[in-house]
Amino acid sequence: MAISLEKSLVVPDYPIWRFSVEQYHEMIRAGFLTEDDPVELLEGWLVTKMPKNPPHTLATQLTREALARIVPSGWHVTDQEPITTADSEPEPDIVVVRGSLRDYFERHPSPSDIARVVEVSDATLQRDRTLKLRVYAGARIPVYWILNLPDRQLEVYSDPEQAAYRRQVIHREAESVSVVIGSQDVGRIPVRDFLP
């Protein structure tokens, strides 16, 4: 049963609680939330993460490997790890991050450390096109990719402004996509290389 966009974004009319990033971190430090809890903080709300099916897992790893092959020196690729924004701590499927893994011993990457985020979408397509897009654009993350598995396409969002992206380009399975990290064009990758 499909849920309309309006209903999925409505705040309940009964008392609820929003959390700051610091409160979320304190719940983790105190053991109220563990890495086994399937939640992430999005715009102050604890949101349930969807379980991953085999095509989602395969597409995530294919995309991670394809990006890792071409990222320039001074950047690295992570998958399914948290990033911290002003009001959220999403766990994107893939992130291209400035620096080395050891640079993030005491903190998660912030928007100024990130070249792009990627969400692999099947059951989460509506959420990734609305709530996640709003979180990433609001944080000024320069490029947001949605690897849309049902339609076998890559949706590229860029040029963030407030809670939206000004540009959207769709690359079909038979096309390739240009990858720019920082201001450096590092190559093109066929969209089919990301798809299961």
C-alpha positions in Angstrom: 0.0 0.0 0.0 1.5 3.3 -1.1 1.6 6.2 1.3 1.1 9.7 -0.1 3.9 12.3 0.2 1.6 14.6 2.2 0.8 11.9 4.8 4.4 10.7 5.1 5.5 14.3 6.0 2.8 15.2 8.5 3.8 15.6 12.1 1.5 13.8 14.6 -0.9 16.1 16.5 0.0 14.4 19.8 3.1 15.2 22.0 6.4 14.1 20.4 10.0 14.8 21.1 12.7 16.1 18.7 16.4 15.5 19.5 19.4 17.6 18.9 22.5 15.9 17.5 24.2 16.3 20.9 21.2 14.5 22.6 21.4 11.8 20.0 25.1 11.3 20.7 24.4 11.3 24.5 21.8 8.5 24.0 24.5 6.5 22.1 27.2 7.2 24.8 24.8 6.2 27.6 23.9 2.9 25.8 20.2 3.8 25.2 20.9 3.4 21.5 23.4 0.9 20.1 24.7 0.0 16.7 22.1 -2.7 16.6 19.2 -0.2 16.8 18.0 0.4 13.2 17.6 4.2 13.5 19.2 7.3 12.3 18.6 11.0 13.3 16.9 13.0 10.5 15.9 16.6 11.2 15.7 15.8 14.9 13.6 12.7 14.5 14.6 9.1 15.1 13.8 7.4 11.8 13.8 3.7 11.3 16.2 2.5 8.7 14.9 -0.1 6.2 16.4 -3.6 6.1 18.6 -4.2 3.1 17.9 -6.9 0.5 20.6 -8.6 -1.6 20.2 -6.3 -4.7 20.6 -3.3 -2.4 23.7 -4.7 -0.8 25.2 -5.6 -4.1 24.5 -2.2 -5.7 26.0 -0.5 -2.6 29.2 -2.5 -2.9 29.4 -2.1 -6.7 29.0 1.7 -6.4 31.5 1.9 -3.5 34.1 0.0 -5.5 33.6 2.0 -8.7 34.0 5.3 -6.8 37.0 4.0 -4.8 38.8 3.2 -8.0 38.7 6.8 -9.2 38.8 9.1 -6.2 41.9 11.3 -6.2 44.5 11.3 -3.5 43.3 13.1 -0.4 39.8 11.5 -0.6 38.3 8.2 0.5 35.0 6.3 0.1 33.0 5.0 3.1 29.8 3.0 3.1 26.9 3.0 5.6 28.7 5.2 8.1 27.3 8.3 9.8 27.8 11.9 8.8 26.9 14.8 11.1 24.9 17.8 10.0 23.4 20.6 12.2 20.2 18.6 12.9 20.8 15.1 11.6 23.1 12.2 11.6 22.1 10.1 8.5 24.0 7.0 7.5 24.2 7.3 3.7 24.9 4.1 1.7 28.1 5.7 0.3 30.0 8.9 1.0 33.1 10.4 -0.7 35.0 12.1 2.1 38.0 14.4 2.2 41.2 13.1 4.0 42.0 9.7 5.4 40.0 7.4 7.6 42.2 8.3 10.6 41.1 12.0 10.3 37.7 10.9 11.7 38.9 9.2 14.9 37.1 11.7 17.1 34.2 12.8 15.0 32.0 11.8 12.0 32.5 13.7 8.7 30.6 17.0 8.4 29.2 18.5 5.2 32.4 20.5 4.6 34.3 17.2 4.4 32.0 15.6 1.8 32.1 15.6 -2.0 29.0 13.5 -2.5 26.6 11.2 -0.8 24.8 8.2 -2.5 21.6 6.5 -1.4 20.8 3.1 -3.0 17.0 3.2 -3.3 14.4 0.5 -3.7 11.8 0.5 -0.9 13.2 3.9 0.3 12.9 5.8 -2.9 10.2 8.2 -1.7 12.1 8.9 1.5 15.4 9.4 -0.4 13.7 11.9 -2.8 12.1 13.9 0.0 13.4 13.7 3.5 17.0 12.6 2.7 17.2 15.1 -0.2 16.1 17.9 2.2 18.7 16.9 4.8 21.6 16.7 2.3 20.6 19.9 0.4 20.0 21.8 3.7 23.6 20.8 4.8 24.9 22.1 1.5 26.4 18.7 0.4 27.4 19.5 -3.2 26.3 16.4 -5.0 23.6 13.8 -4.0 23.1 10.6 -6.0 20.1 8.4 -5.8 20.8 5.0 -7.4 17.2 4.2 -8.3 17.0 0.3 -8.5 13.4 0.0 -9.6 13.9 2.3 -12.6 17.6 1.2 -13.2 18.8 4.8 -13.3 21.0 7.2 -11.4 19.5 10.5 -10.3 22.1 13.2 -9.8 21.2 16.2 -7.7 23.6 19.2 -7.4 23.8 22.9 -6.6 22.1 22.9 -3.2 20.0 25.8 -2.1 18.3 25.7 1.4 16.4 22.4 1.4 16.5 21.6 -2.3 18.9 21.1 -5.2 18.6 23.4 -8.2 19.8 20.8 -10.7 18.6 17.3 -11.4 20.0 15.0 -14.1 18.8 11.5 -14.7 21.3 9.0 -16.2 19.8 5.8 -17.7 21.4 2.4 -17.4 23.1 2.7 -20.9 24.7 6.1 -20.1 27.7 7.1 -18.0 28.1 9.7 -15.4 30.9 12.2 -14.9 32.4 12.2 -11.4 33.8 15.5 -10.1 35.5 15.4 -6.7 36.2 18.9 -5.3 36.8 20.8 -8.6 38.6 17.9 -10.3 36.9 15.8 -13.0 38.2 12.3 -12.1 36.4 10.4 -14.9 33.2 8.8 -16.1 31.6 5.6 -14.8 28.9 3.6 -16.7 25.6 3.6 -14.7 25.4 -0.2 -15.4 28.5 -0.6 -13.3 26.5 0.4 -10.2 23.5 -1.8 -10.9 23.0 -5.4 -9.8 
